[in-house]
Amino acid sequence: MAQGEKMLISLDEILRHPDHRRFSFILCYPHPMDSEVSSRIRELQSLGVEALVFRGRANLHGVPVLGKGHVGVVVVALRGGRECALKIRRVDADRGSMRKEVEMLRGANRVSVGPRLLGYTDNFILMELVEGKNLREWLREAQGEGVRWTLRGLLERCRRLDVAGIDHGELSRAHRHVIITPPGEARIIDFETASTSRRVSNVTSIAHYLFFHRENSQILQRILGQMDLQVLRSKLKEYKKELTDERFREILTLTYLLNGK
């Protein structure tokens, strides 16, 4: 497929398609076998999936997908005529099912964080499709008062995860795990390494990414105002010890997200 091209293929067509090996490769990445492909197609049918839509920035053997990680490949799926995100367990993943990630996502959904869980099996997670700019792209174009609203919403989502006892685990690399959707809502995705057994660090991780990464800090201090980063670092340490609403408000105040400068 040419870059930017997309293809919709029904589940019934996958094994009969002239290019079926490439599509089978996505369903059973990176070692497809016809028997496993057939089994996975039946799993998808049990979830109500009607077709797969191959599009996205990542590319596997010439097939565009939304993303690829250590555990799974993410593609667009159609269910009830609506586009959803489908995470496919790699056959060489370090886990035998997707159930732990499902439990983490379900817990995040309880506090209104993460893509909405729509269904799952051992090999698949079907979720709300969240699309927009990744956090790094958005920051480089950020301007105006909307920035304050977006970032406060992001920190509040991280706060809800902290209170729920769910540590996302990857927010130090937030450009891979935060998407800003139109008209500027920050959404946290990808809970494959999330845990309830670690000390939570969602607020502190996202604050370090935003305000202590040199490029990001320069952008945000230009938009929001000059911050005392030494004091902010101290307040983040206090928050990590206490995790109270008061400490969280102090962070919002120091970063000009609770009120303007």
Residue pairs with C-beta under 8 A, 6 or more apart in sequence:
1 7
1 54
1 62
1 63
1 64
3 59
3 64
5 55
5 64
6 53
6 54
6 55
6 64
7 53
7 54
7 55
8 51
8 52
8 53
8 54
8 78
9 17
9 23
9 51
9 52
9 54
10 50
10 51
11 41
11 44
11 45
11 49
11 50
11 51
11 52
14 20
14 23
14 24
14 27
14 37
14 41
14 52
15 24
15 34
15 37
15 38
15 41
17 23
21 32
22 61
22 62
22 63
23 52
23 54
23 63
24 32
24 34
24 37
25 32
25 60
25 61
25 63
26 52
26 54
26 60
26 63
26 65
26 73
26 75
26 88
27 37
27 40
27 41
27 88
28 36
28 37
28 40
28 91
29 60
29 68
29 73
29 88
29 90
29 91
30 90
30 91
30 92
31 91
31 92
32 91
36 91
40 88
40 123
40 124
43 121
43 122
43 123
43 124
44 77
44 86
44 124
46 121
47 79
47 118
47 119
47 120
47 121
47 124
47 126
48 79
48 80
48 119
49 77
49 78
49 79
49 84
49 86
49 126
50 78
50 79
50 80
50 81
51 77
51 78
52 75
52 76
52 77
52 78
52 86
53 75
53 76
53 77
53 78
53 83
54 63
54 64
54 65
54 75
54 76
55 64
55 66
55 76
56 64
56 65
56 66
56 67
56 74
56 75
56 76
57 64
57 66
57 67
58 64
58 65
58 66
58 67
58 68
59 65
60 68
60 73
65 73
65 74
65 75
66 74
66 75
66 76
66 85
67 73
67 74
68 74
69 190
69 192
70 90
70 93
70 94
70 192
71 89
71 90
71 93
71 94
71 95
71 98
71 101
71 192
72 87
72 88
72 89
72 90
72 93
72 98
72 125
72 192
73 87
73 88
73 90
74 85
74 86
74 87
74 88
75 85
75 86
75 88
76 83
76 84
76 85
76 86
76 129
77 83
77 84
77 85
77 86
77 126
78 84
79 118
79 126
83 129
84 118
84 126
84 127
84 128
84 129
85 115
85 126
85 127
85 128
85 129
85 130
86 124
86 125
86 126
86 127
87 98
87 101
87 124
87 125
87 127
88 123
88 124
89 95
89 97
89 98
89 122
89 123
89 124
96 122
97 122
97 123
98 120
98 121
98 122
98 123
98 124
98 125
99 120
99 122
101 125
101 191
101 192
101 194
102 117
102 120
102 125
104 166
104 191
104 194
104 195
104 196
105 114
105 115
105 117
105 125
105 127
105 191
105 194
106 117
107 164
107 166
107 196
108 114
108 161
108 164
108 166
108 188
108 191
108 194
109 116
109 117
110 164
111 160
111 161
111 163
111 164
112 157
112 160
113 157
113 160
113 161
113 188
114 187
114 188
114 189
114 191
115 127
115 128
115 129
115 130
115 187
115 189
116 127
116 128
117 125
117 126
117 127
118 126
118 127
118 128
119 125
119 126
120 126
130 179
130 181
130 187
130 189
131 179
131 181
132 138
132 179
132 180
132 181
132 182
132 187
133 141
133 179
133 180
134 175
134 176
134 178
134 179
134 180
135 174
135 175
135 178
135 179
135 180
135 186
135 209
136 175
137 175
138 150
138 180
139 215
139 216
139 219
139 220
140 219
142 150
142 219
142 220
142 223
143 223
144 223
146 183
146 184
147 220
147 223
147 224
148 224
148 256
148 257
148 260
149 184
150 180
150 184
150 185
150 186
151 186
151 210
151 220
151 255
151 257
152 252
152 257
152 258
153 185
153 186
154 178
154 186
154 188
154 206
155 203
155 206
155 207
155 248
155 251
155 252
155 257
157 186
157 188
158 168
158 171
158 188
158 202
158 203
158 205
158 206
159 202
159 203
159 248
161 167
161 168
161 188
161 200
161 202
162 200
162 202
162 203
162 243
163 243
165 196
165 200
166 191
166 194
166 195
166 196
166 200
166 202
167 194
167 195
167 196
167 198
167 199
167 200
167 201
167 202
168 177
168 188
168 191
168 193
168 194
168 202
168 205
169 193
169 194
169 195
169 198
170 176
170 177
170 190
170 193
171 177
171 178
171 188
171 201
171 202
171 205
171 206
171 209
172 205
172 208
172 209
173 209
174 205
174 206
174 209
174 210
176 190
177 188
177 189
177 190
178 186
178 187
178 188
178 189
178 206
179 186
179 187
179 189
180 186
180 187
181 187
199 240
200 243
201 240
203 236
203 239
203 248
203 251
204 236
204 239
204 240
207 232
207 236
207 251
207 255
208 236
209 216
210 216
210 217
210 220
210 255
211 217
211 220
211 227
211 229
211 232
211 255
212 229
212 233
217 229
220 255
221 227
224 255
224 256
224 257
224 261
225 256
225 260
225 261
227 254
227 255
227 256
228 254
231 254
232 251
232 254
232 255
235 247
235 250
235 251
235 254
236 251
238 247
238 250
239 247
239 248
239 250
239 251
249 258
252 258
253 259
